[in-house]
């Protein structure tokens, strides 16, 4: 998924502000974003291992 750089930077800045205020969810999201940025191949591999939801079929 492509996210414009300026939007990603704004989101990180907001999450850092919230994390500094003690928001645990913001801290978690920020850590996940930083992990994804540092190792995109690991994230892609994890995404491929997510099971499909029941009732959703992908067809050709």
Beta strands, then each sheet from edge to edge (+ up, - down):
end
